[in-house]
């Protein structure tokens, strides 16, 4: 499966304790040039728990907007830039949508905040 940065997919995302985890939506954050070479990909967890909606390390996705609909998500969600994982591409079940250029730019800001980058 060829993945692109910004793809929203269903994947087996590992629990923070290192156990197998559950199938959930994720967004590909790894640069496309690495996606073509490596058998793994860096993804950010997507959650429908909106508790952290005002935290700058989380990207809010409103599914009532055209950009939100294009993600393929079924409920308003947050992309957590605090919960990243490197997974084998065979753990990606299917791509369900993608982030727009605007949402990708916002995601970059969230990643910078979460990682303490300028």
HELIX and SHEET records of a PDB file:
HELIX    1   1 UNK A   32  UNK A   35  1                                   4    
HELIX    2   2 UNK A   66  UNK A   69  1                                   4    
HELIX    3   3 UNK A   89  UNK A   91  5                                   3    
HELIX    4   4 UNK A  101  UNK A  115  1                                  15    
SHEET    1   A 6 UNK A  58  UNK A  61  0                                        
SHEET    2   A 6 UNK A  77  UNK A  88 -1                                        
SHEET    3   A 6 UNK A  40  UNK A  47 -1                                        
SHEET    4   A 6 UNK A  22  UNK A  28 -1                                        
SHEET    5   A 6 UNK A   7  UNK A  13 -1                                        
SHEET    6   A 6 UNK A  92  UNK A  98 -1                                        
END                                                                             
